[in-house]
Amino acid sequence: MDFSEFKLNADGLIPVVVQDYKTNEVLMVAYMNEEAFDNTVKTGRMTYYSRSRKSQWVKGETSGHFQYVKSLSIDCDKDTLLAKVEQVGAACHTGNRSCFYTTIVGADYDAKNPLQVFESVYNTIVDRREHPKEGSYTNYLFEKGIDKILKKVGEEATEIVIAAKNPNPEEIKYEISDFLYHAMVLMVERGVTWEDITNELADR
């Protein structure tokens, strides 16, 4: 679809709602003009038009928090774009993952997306390996190497079996959590991501 087919606002711009392509979390809202749209399509990196600076800007150009395009969709009125992106780091200039971190109406509720939780823990493990912290158990595992990691994965798998014989559900939840953590350490050690795992499961 050509940019000329879009319905623009009075400033000749179209708003863009940006979502994380894995979790569907809304990250931010920005605007595009034709030049920004064309650059986005051409480079695969989200490019917007800054109304304050009156110029286009590549998201992450200064921060390194690029947004890589996974898909672009248009709504039924052709006046709003939906971009699903792979977000590097935080989307918001405040350092928050999403710009929508302030609740003004509504009760607090637990909206934990399982994949978001897994990826958050995974990213923390990656950070520990790249930026070791004294006393970190994760760093201890990496320092000991693959044999130690495999030993712990095996031990935790056995603990799940033992816990499953116990009627108390709290014990099995605890042991599965331990297993998943150690499995993620193994994933990081061997360069396997949650995207690799979910793609494999989806293909089955």
Phi, psi and chi 1 to 4 in degrees:
 res  aa     phi    psi   chi1   chi2   chi3   chi4
   1 MET       -  135.0 -176.2  176.2  -69.9      -
   2 ASP   -85.9  150.8 -169.4   81.4      -      -
   3 PHE   -57.7  -30.1 -169.3   83.3      -      -
   4 SER   -64.3  -17.6   62.1      -      -      -
   5 GLU   -84.4  -10.5  -61.6  178.8   57.5      -
   6 PHE   -79.5  150.0  -58.3  158.4      -      -
   7 LYS   -93.5  113.9  -66.5  179.0 -176.8  175.7
   8 LEU   -95.9  161.1  -49.3  178.9      -      -
   9 ASN   -80.7 -174.4   64.4   15.6      -      -
  10 ALA   -62.5  -21.9      -      -      -      -
  11 ASP   -92.9    5.4  -63.0  -40.4      -      -
  12 GLY    76.9   24.6      -      -      -      -
  13 LEU  -118.2  160.3  -54.7  173.5      -      -
  14 ILE  -124.5  131.4 -172.7  166.7      -      -
  15 PRO   -71.8  148.5   23.8  -31.3      -      -
  16 VAL  -127.0  118.4 -173.1      -      -      -
  17 VAL   -90.2  128.6  178.0      -      -      -
  18 VAL  -112.9  125.2 -174.6      -      -      -
  19 GLN  -119.8  149.4  -78.9 -174.9  -52.2      -
  20 ASP   -69.1  127.1 -176.0  -69.4      -      -
  21 TYR   -69.7  -20.0   84.0  105.1      -      -
  22 LYS   -88.9  -43.6  -65.9  178.3 -176.9  174.5
  23 THR  -104.6  -12.1   65.3      -      -      -
  24 ASN    66.6   13.3  -72.5  -31.3      -      -
  25 GLU   -65.6  132.3  178.5 -175.3   16.3      -
  26 VAL   -76.2  121.1  177.0      -      -      -
  27 LEU   -95.1  -40.8  -59.9  174.3      -      -
  28 MET  -170.3  170.7   57.8 -179.8  -77.9      -
  29 VAL  -130.2  133.6  175.5      -      -      -
  30 ALA  -144.1 -171.2      -      -      -      -
  31 TYR  -129.3  152.5  -69.6   83.3      -      -
  32 MET  -127.8  143.6  -76.0 -177.2  179.4      -
  33 ASN  -104.3 -175.4   60.7    3.3      -      -
  34 GLU   -63.1  -40.1 -174.5  169.8    6.5      -
  35 GLU   -63.2  -43.2 -177.4 -178.2    8.3      -
  36 ALA   -65.5  -40.9      -      -      -      -
  37 PHE   -62.1  -48.3  175.0   77.3      -      -
  38 ASP   -61.6  -39.7  -71.3  -16.9      -      -
  39 ASN   -67.4  -37.3 -165.3   64.3      -      -
  40 THR   -61.6  -48.1  -63.8      -      -      -
  41 VAL   -65.0  -39.3  173.6      -      -      -
  42 LYS   -71.8  -41.6  179.8  179.7  177.9 -178.8
  43 THR   -96.9  -21.9   65.5      -      -      -
  44 GLY    81.1    4.7      -      -      -      -
  45 ARG  -114.6  134.6  -67.2 -167.2  -61.2 -168.9
  46 MET   -62.3  126.4  -67.1  -59.5  -67.2      -
  47 THR  -125.0  133.9  -54.7      -      -      -
  48 TYR  -124.2  171.6  -55.8  105.7      -      -
  49 TYR  -107.8  123.3 -179.9   80.2      -      -
  50 SER   -86.2  116.5  170.7      -      -      -
  51 ARG   -70.6  -29.5  -66.7  170.7  -63.3  169.2
  52 SER   -76.0  -41.9   58.9      -      -      -
  53 ARG   -88.9  -13.1  -62.9 -165.9  -62.7  -92.6
  54 LYS    56.5   45.3  -60.5 -170.3 -175.4  -50.2
  55 SER  -156.3  162.9   63.0      -      -      -
  56 GLN   -82.7  154.1   69.7  169.1   -8.5      -
  57 TRP  -145.3  137.8   55.9  -76.1      -      -
  58 VAL   -85.3  121.4  177.0      -      -      -
  59 LYS   -58.5  125.5  175.1   65.6  177.1  175.6
  60 GLY    92.3    2.6      -      -      -      -
  61 GLU   -58.9  -37.2 -156.1  164.7   30.6      -
  62 THR  -102.1  -32.8   55.2      -      -      -
  63 SER   -88.8  -21.0   66.0      -      -      -
  64 GLY    85.4   -0.7      -      -      -      -
  65 HIS   -88.8   65.1  -64.5  167.3      -      -
  66 PHE   -68.0  157.2  -66.5  103.4      -      -
  67 GLN  -119.0  117.2  -68.1  173.6  -18.4      -
  68 TYR   -97.2  127.5  -65.7   98.3      -      -
  69 VAL   -69.8  129.4 -176.0      -      -      -
  70 LYS  -105.1  -37.7  -67.6  -62.8 -177.4  179.0
  71 SER  -161.8  153.6   68.7      -      -      -
  72 LEU  -126.0  129.5  -69.8  174.5      -      -
  73 SER  -128.4  157.5  -54.5      -      -      -
  74 ILE  -116.8  145.6 -169.8   81.1      -      -
  75 ASP   -79.6  175.8   78.0  -31.6      -      -
  76 CYS   -63.7  -27.6   55.8      -      -      -
  77 ASP   -89.8   -3.3  -66.4  -37.1      -      -
  78 LYS    60.0   33.0  -63.1 -176.2  179.5  179.0
  79 ASP  -122.2    6.2   61.2    5.6      -      -
  80 THR  -147.0  133.7  -54.4      -      -      -
  81 LEU   -97.5  146.9  -71.1  172.6      -      -
  82 LEU  -116.6  119.6  174.1   64.1      -      -
  83 ALA  -109.9  125.0      -      -      -      -
  84 LYS  -102.2  125.2  -66.0 -160.6  174.3 -173.3
  85 VAL  -132.7  159.0  -54.9      -      -      -
  86 GLU   -94.5  111.8  179.0 -178.6   -3.4      -
  87 GLN   -91.7  126.9  174.3   69.7   56.1      -
  88 VAL   -92.8  120.3  176.1      -      -      -
  89 GLY    67.6 -146.3      -      -      -      -
  90 ALA   -88.8  143.0      -      -      -      -
  91 ALA   -83.5  -30.9      -      -      -      -
  92 CYS   -90.3  143.7 -175.0      -      -      -
  93 HIS   -66.2  -14.9   72.2  -78.2      -      -
  94 THR   -78.0  -11.3   61.8      -      -      -
  95 GLY   100.0   -7.5      -      -      -      -
  96 ASN   -75.5  150.7  -74.0  -78.3      -      -
  97 ARG   -58.6  -45.2  171.4   73.3  177.3  172.7
  98 SER  -119.5  151.6  167.1      -      -      -
  99 CYS   -72.1  -18.5  -67.6      -      -      -
 100 PHE   -96.5   68.3  -64.0   92.9      -      -
 101 TYR  -109.4    0.7   58.1   87.4      -      -
 102 THR  -109.5  115.0  -55.2      -      -      -
 103 THR   -88.3  127.4  -58.3      -      -      -
 104 ILE  -110.1  -24.9   56.5  172.0      -      -
 105 VAL  -141.0  138.2  175.6      -      -      -
 106 GLY   118.1  152.9      -      -      -      -
 107 ALA   -80.9  154.0      -      -      -      -
 108 ASP   -68.3  140.3  -70.5  -25.4      -      -
 109 TYR  -151.0  160.1   61.0   93.0      -      -
 110 ASP   -89.7  111.7 -173.1   -0.8      -      -
 111 ALA  -119.9   49.2      -      -      -      -
 112 LYS   -76.2  118.8  -68.7  178.2 -179.0  175.8
 113 ASN   -85.8  123.5  179.0  -54.4      -      -
 114 PRO   -52.3  -43.9  -28.2   36.0      -      -
 115 LEU   -66.1  -35.3 -175.6   54.6      -      -
 116 GLN   -62.8  -41.8  -77.1  179.9  -62.8      -
 117 VAL   -64.1  -47.1  174.0      -      -      -
 118 PHE   -59.8  -44.5  -72.1  151.7      -      -
 119 GLU   -69.2  -33.8  -68.8 -153.1  -43.5      -
 120 SER   -64.2  -45.8  175.8      -      -      -
 121 VAL   -65.3  -43.2  175.1      -      -      -
 122 TYR   -57.6  -46.0 -177.5   95.7      -      -
 123 ASN   -65.0  -34.4  -70.6  -23.9      -      -
 124 THR   -65.1  -40.2  -60.7      -      -      -
 125 ILE   -64.3  -42.4  -66.7  169.4      -      -
 126 VAL   -60.0  -43.7  170.5      -      -      -
 127 ASP   -63.2  -38.0 -175.7   69.4      -      -
 128 ARG   -63.4  -38.5  -73.4  -68.8 -176.9  -85.4
 129 ARG   -68.9  -38.9 -173.0  176.1   64.9  171.1
 130 GLU   -80.9  -29.3  -65.4  176.7   -7.0      -
 131 HIS  -131.5   77.5  -52.4   96.8      -      -
 132 PRO   -56.1  143.6  -23.2   34.4      -      -
 133 LYS  -121.3  135.2  -71.3 -169.3  175.2 -178.0
 134 GLU   -61.8  132.7 -173.4  175.5   -9.8      -
 135 GLY    85.6   -0.3      -      -      -      -
 136 SER   -74.6  126.8  164.4      -      -      -
 137 TYR   -65.1  -36.3  174.9   67.0      -      -
 138 THR   -61.3  -45.1  -57.8      -      -      -
 139 ASN   -64.4  -34.9  -73.6  133.5      -      -
 140 TYR   -58.9  -44.5  163.6   76.5      -      -
 141 LEU   -63.8  -43.9  -69.1  175.0      -      -
 142 PHE   -64.6  -37.6  -76.2  128.6      -      -
 143 GLU   -66.2  -37.5  -73.0  164.9    8.9      -
 144 LYS   -73.3  -26.2  -70.1  -63.9 -177.3 -179.5
 145 GLY    96.5 -177.2      -      -      -      -
 146 ILE   -61.3  -37.9 -173.3   66.0      -      -
 147 ASP   -62.8  -41.5  -72.4  -18.8      -      -
 148 LYS   -65.5  -42.1  179.4   65.0  172.9  179.6
 149 ILE   -62.3  -45.5  -65.2  169.5      -      -
 150 LEU   -63.7  -38.7  -68.4  173.6      -      -
 151 LYS   -60.4  -43.3 -177.4  173.7 -177.1  -72.4
 152 LYS   -68.0  -39.5  -70.0  -58.4  -62.1 -178.5
 153 VAL   -60.4  -44.1  169.8      -      -      -
 154 GLY   -64.1  -42.3      -      -      -      -
 155 GLU   -62.9  -43.3  -72.9  176.3   -1.0      -
 156 GLU   -69.2  -34.1  -62.9  -57.7  -23.0      -
 157 ALA   -63.0  -41.0      -      -      -      -
 158 THR   -65.3  -38.4  -57.3      -      -      -
 159 GLU   -62.0  -34.2  -67.5  -67.2  -24.6      -
 160 ILE   -63.5  -44.3  -68.6  173.7      -      -
 161 VAL   -60.4  -44.9  174.0      -      -      -
 162 ILE   -65.2  -44.2  -64.4  169.9      -      -
 163 ALA   -64.2  -33.1      -      -      -      -
 164 ALA   -66.6  -20.0      -      -      -      -
 165 LYS   -81.2  -11.4  -58.5  -66.7  -74.0 -175.9
 166 ASN   -94.3  129.8 -172.6  -33.0      -      -
 167 PRO   -68.3  -11.6   23.5  -33.6      -      -
 168 ASN   -76.8  112.4 -177.5   -3.8      -      -
 169 PRO   -66.9  -22.5   25.8  -34.5      -      -
 170 GLU   -62.7  -36.3  -66.6  -56.2  -44.5      -
 171 GLU   -67.1  -43.7 -171.3  173.5  -17.5      -
 172 ILE   -69.9  -33.3 -168.3  167.3      -      -
 173 LYS   -63.2  -41.7  -76.0 -169.2  -74.5 -173.4
 174 TYR   -63.5  -45.7 -180.0   86.4      -      -
 175 GLU   -70.3  -38.0  -63.1  -58.2  -15.6      -
 176 ILE   -64.7  -39.2  -72.1  175.6      -      -
 177 SER   -62.0  -43.6  -63.5      -      -      -
 178 ASP   -60.0  -44.1  -94.3   -0.1      -      -
 179 PHE   -62.4  -45.6  173.0   79.4      -      -
 180 LEU   -63.6  -38.9  -73.2  170.1      -      -
 181 TYR   -60.0  -49.9  158.7   75.2      -      -
 182 HIS   -66.3  -34.1  -74.0   91.7      -      -
 183 ALA   -63.4  -36.7      -      -      -      -
 184 MET   -69.8  -35.7  -79.8 -172.2  -90.7      -
 185 VAL   -60.3  -42.3  173.3      -      -      -
 186 LEU   -63.4  -42.2  176.3   60.5      -      -
 187 MET   -58.3  -47.1  -73.0  164.1   63.1      -
 188 VAL   -62.7  -42.8  172.3      -      -      -
 189 GLU   -60.5  -35.1  177.7   69.1   15.8      -
 190 ARG  -102.9    6.5  -76.8  -68.5 -177.5 -108.0
 191 GLY    71.9   28.7      -      -      -      -
 192 VAL  -100.6  132.7  176.9      -      -      -
 193 THR  -106.2  167.3   67.5      -      -      -
 194 TRP   -64.8  -29.7  -83.6  114.7      -      -
 195 GLU   -63.5  -40.2 -175.8  175.6    7.6      -
 196 ASP   -59.0  -43.5  -64.8  -32.0      -      -
 197 ILE   -68.4  -47.2  -59.4  -60.9      -      -
 198 THR   -66.4  -35.2   54.1      -      -      -
 199 ASN   -64.4  -42.0  -74.7  -16.2      -      -
 200 GLU   -62.6  -43.9  177.3   64.4   26.5      -
 201 LEU   -65.9  -39.1  -71.5  170.8      -      -
 202 ALA   -65.8  -28.8      -      -      -      -
 203 ASP   -81.9   -9.9  -71.8  -19.4      -      -
 204 ARG   -83.3      -  -67.8 -170.4  175.0 -173.3
